[in-house]
Amino acid sequence: MMEAIIHGFILAFGLILPLGVQNVFVFNQGAMQPKLSRAIPVVLTASLCDTLLISLAVLGVSVVVLSSYWIKTLLFIAGILFLIYMGVVVWRSKPAQVDDEQTSFSPKKQILFAMSVSLLNPHAILDTVGVIGTSSIKYIGTEKIAFALACITTSWLWFVGLALAGRLVGNLNQSGSFLNLLNKVSAIIMWGTAIYIGMSLFS
């Protein structure tokens, strides 16, 4: 069982480490919110979405769904359109100030955007299905459960740490100049991801 746990931790960390749209958004919200507690909605949503995707991948449900060409195509198109829209919103957003908290994302918007970048990101879903789902096949019973829980735990710890790192950066940059730059970089990454997904769709 220990082998399955270690495998799950290493695999999940390797998948979640790259600078993707989901990571950028969680870090961005940690930095943008006036308090770390205000970033709890995005952390919980991203973590719960990953928990859902990992569970479906291990159970094999997602393989059946994504075997449909039309479902995959619609997922890609929805992901592209939303990433373009989200890039525009993030590009225009401004860091929250202590006396002007209305400029930061509301809990509702955090939840909706976090769900979208998690569940409408085709490559993240395919990675989860293709890597975690495939890797879980070698385990059965309690070992498979331990493997899945290790992957899920890694995801939760990562998003909490990411939001915390963002808040530390936000505290160090009270002027907001770095956070404005971070918004621009985040938007560019989102648009770049949309282009990449589009190229994958038509290739």
MIKOL-784325 format. One record per residue (C-alpha): x, y, z. Coordinates in steps of 0.001 Angstrom, whole numbers, plus 524288, in hexadecimal, padded with zeros to 5 digits. Layout:
BEGIN
XYZ...
//
This chain:
BEGIN
80000800008000080B4480946802E880FC4807CC7F4D18025580C1B7EFFB8025A817F17F91F80FF381C617F51E80CA081A1D7E6C9800478224C7E8458075B82DA27EED58125F82E207E4D88096982C857D9227FF9C836CD7DD9380A608406F7E0F9810AD83E897D3B4803C28411B7CCD07FFBC84CD97D4DF80D01853B27D57280D7B8599F7C7A0808AB867A87C64E7FB0A865477C11C7EEC886D9D7C0D07E95B867A87CD4C7F5E186A327D4F67F700878057CFC27E90A87B367D3B57EA68875DF7E19E7F74E87D117E3AD7F193889537DDA27E5F08894E7E6D57EEA1886CE7F2987F666892DF7EECC7EACF89B597EAE77E20A8994D7F6B37E3F48A2888025B7E44F896DF80BAE7E80A88896809DF7DABD8849380F1C7D47C88B65803647DB51881987FA717D51A875C7801167CA5E8747B7F6A47D430872DA7EB907DC87869447F3637D0D3860E37F73C7CB1B860FF7E9837D7D485D817E2AA7DA8F852BF7EC937CCD084D0A7EBB07CD4584D3E7DCC47DA34845FB7DCEB7D49683C667E6B97C940839E27DD717D209838307D1807DB8882F367D8937D060826F57DE087CA15825957D0A07D7308224C7CA867DA1E817B07D4827CC5E812257D33D7CDC6812127C4747C16681A0A7C2397C869825137BB227CE5781BC37B13A7C0C4818157AC937BC69826477AB987C88882B237A47E7C84B81FE179AD97BDC182792793A87C36E8304A788F27B85583A17789EE7B94483B70798AD7C7DA83DFA797AD7C5DB847D578CB17BB5684F417942D7C3FD84F317A0437CF4C854E7798907C6E585F95792687C0B98634779F807CE3B863B57A5B57D3B386C8479AFB7C8778763579BA87C8A8877237AA667D763878CC7AB297D6A6884167A1937CBD388A767A9967D2B3888057B6727DF5688DA97B1307D82B89A527AE267D23D89AEE7BBD67DF2C8984A7C2B47E66A8A1F57B9F47DCDC8ACBB7BE007DC0D8A9227CC7C7E3738B10D7D69D7E9848ACFA7E3A07E0E58AED27EF917E4C58B9BA7F8B27E1C98B9D28072B7D8178C4DA8055C7D2B88C0307F8577CFC68B1B47F8CE7C5BF8B2587EDED7D08B8B15E7E3BB7D3A08A3437E7877CC1F897627E2BF7BFEF894487EAA27BE7A886927F0817B4478833A7E6247BD238877A7DB077C8AB880307E11F7C0A6873B37E1B07BB63874E87D3CF7C8A4878167CDFD7CFB886D887D5CB7C5B4863667D1597C75C867D27C35D7D63F867617C30B7D5C385A1B7C9AD7CAA4853757C2617CB9985A777B52F7DA2A858437B3817DACE84CC87A9FC7E94384A257ABA37E853849E97BA767DD278402F7B97D7E41B837C47AF6E7F067837C17B7D77E882833827C3987E1CE828B47BBED7EDB78248C7B4397F7D2824FC7BF0F7F109823477CC2F7E63281AB07C6CB7EFB9811FD7BF6E7F937811447CAD47EE5D80D1B7D4207EBB1800E57CC157F71E7F9B37D25C7F0C87FAE47DFCC7E4CA7F4347E5557DCD87F52E7F1D77E2D57FD0A7FCEF7EF1B7FFEC7F5077E70B806A97EA817E00180EA37F4FB7ED04812517FB377F25A816647EDE17E68181EF67EB207E6C38252D7F8B57F545828377F7497F29B82F237EA517E721836A47F02D7EEB083A8E7FC707F9EF83FA77F4257F058847F27EC717EA3E84E037F8AD7F774851037FEDD7FC5E856F77F2307F1038605F7F07D7F191864CE7FEAC800298673E7FD357FE2386E4A7F0577F422877AD7F60E7FD02879FA801D58088B87CF57F8ED80010886657F1507FBE188D637FDC680A1088ECE8021880D4C894E97F5048019089DE57F660806138A240803E2813AF8A5427FED180E618AD8A7F3C68050D8B7547F9DE806208C09F7EE3D7FF5E8B6BD7E57C809098B8547DA3D80D7B8AA247DABE7FF868A5427DC087FB7E8AD197D024806BD8A6CA7C8C8802798997B7CE077F4D189BC97C88C7FA6D89EB37BB2C80311892967BB787F79888A4C7C0377EF1288F357B5117F9B788C627AB0D7FB4987E897B05A7EC9687C7F7AF2F7EC5D881707A1307F8598795679DFA7F1B686D437A37F7E5998702679B557EE0D870FC78F107F4FF8645E792997E81D85D4E794C47E313862AC787DE7EF1685DB5780AB7ED3F85060787097DEFF85037782DD7E1EF852D7774907EE5484AC57738B
//
